Amino acid sequence: MACAATEWRHAVSSKKTEQVYAIIFGQMRDEFGVAIPTLFRVVLDYEKAALNAVKRVFPHATVQGCTFHLAQAWNRRRDKLRLRLFIKGVQGVPKSLEVER
């Protein structure tokens, strides 16, 4: 049976640059020391700077995007393109957008 450990770390920064993220992840790496497992997975939102920094600091880690943030981005895009009307079905579509039969 595999053992899974979850570590939550929070850092507050006004800058979201790759360099700042590398410092934060470097501190985490130093705290873990030699205790970093060989199968190491990092789940992040889709900030490019954070993704690049974690790949640099933890080169052997599996980096995965957060499904919550992915769905949130898809929903924002759907709403921006006004596609929600079509997802809800014909009842939610204004008459001007209905297809004539």
C-alpha positions as CSV (number, residue, x, y, z in Angstrom):
1,M,0.0,0.0,0.0
2,A,1.4,3.4,-1.0
3,C,1.8,6.2,1.5
4,A,0.8,9.7,0.5
5,A,1.8,12.8,2.4
6,T,0.4,16.2,1.7
7,E,2.2,19.4,2.6
8,W,0.5,22.7,2.4
9,R,2.6,25.8,2.2
10,H,1.4,29.4,1.9
11,A,3.5,32.3,0.8
12,V,2.4,35.9,0.4
13,S,4.1,38.0,-2.2
14,S,3.1,41.1,-4.2
15,K,5.3,39.9,-7.1
16,K,4.5,36.7,-9.0
17,T,7.7,36.3,-11.0
18,E,9.5,33.1,-11.7
19,Q,12.4,34.3,-9.5
20,V,10.1,34.9,-6.5
21,Y,8.5,31.5,-7.0
22,A,11.9,29.9,-7.3
23,I,12.9,31.3,-3.9
24,I,9.7,30.1,-2.3
25,F,10.0,26.6,-3.8
26,G,13.7,26.6,-2.9
27,Q,12.8,27.2,0.7
28,M,10.4,24.3,0.6
29,R,13.1,22.0,-1.0
30,D,15.5,23.0,1.8
31,E,12.9,22.2,4.4
32,F,12.3,18.8,2.9
33,G,16.0,18.1,2.8
34,V,16.7,14.5,1.8
35,A,13.1,13.5,2.6
36,I,11.8,14.4,-0.9
37,P,10.2,11.2,-2.2
38,T,11.2,9.8,-5.6
39,L,7.6,10.0,-6.8
40,F,7.0,13.6,-6.2
41,R,3.9,15.4,-7.6
42,V,3.3,19.2,-7.5
43,V,-0.2,20.5,-8.3
44,L,-0.4,24.2,-9.2
45,D,-2.8,26.6,-10.9
46,Y,-1.7,27.6,-14.4
47,E,0.6,30.5,-13.7
48,K,3.5,30.2,-16.1
49,A,6.0,31.6,-13.7
50,A,5.1,29.1,-10.9
51,L,5.1,26.2,-13.4
52,N,8.6,27.2,-14.7
53,A,10.0,27.7,-11.2
54,V,8.8,24.4,-9.8
55,K,10.2,22.6,-12.8
56,R,13.6,24.3,-12.2
57,V,13.7,23.7,-8.4
58,F,12.2,20.2,-8.5
59,P,13.4,18.8,-11.9
60,H,12.3,15.2,-11.2
61,A,8.9,16.1,-9.9
62,T,5.7,15.5,-11.9
63,V,4.0,18.9,-12.4
64,Q,0.2,18.8,-12.8
65,G,-2.3,21.6,-13.3
66,C,-5.1,22.0,-10.9
67,T,-8.4,20.8,-12.3
68,F,-10.4,23.3,-10.3
69,H,-8.5,26.2,-11.9
70,L,-8.8,24.6,-15.3
71,A,-12.5,24.4,-15.0
72,Q,-12.7,27.9,-13.7
73,A,-10.8,29.2,-16.7
74,W,-13.0,27.2,-19.1
75,N,-16.1,28.6,-17.4
76,R,-14.8,32.2,-17.6
77,R,-14.0,31.7,-21.3
78,R,-17.5,30.2,-21.9
79,D,-19.1,33.2,-20.3
80,K,-16.9,35.6,-22.2
81,L,-18.0,34.0,-25.5
82,R,-21.6,34.0,-24.3
83,L,-21.8,30.2,-24.8
84,R,-23.8,29.6,-21.6
85,L,-27.0,30.4,-23.6
86,F,-26.4,27.4,-25.8
87,I,-25.4,25.0,-23.0
88,K,-28.7,25.6,-21.1
89,G,-30.8,24.5,-24.0
90,V,-33.4,26.1,-26.2
91,Q,-35.4,27.5,-23.2
92,G,-32.5,29.7,-22.3
93,V,-31.8,31.0,-25.8
94,P,-33.4,34.3,-26.8
95,K,-35.8,34.1,-29.7
96,S,-33.4,36.0,-32.0
97,L,-30.9,33.1,-31.6
98,E,-33.2,30.2,-32.1
99,V,-32.8,28.1,-35.2
100,E,-36.0,28.0,-37.4
101,R,-37.4,24.6,-38.0
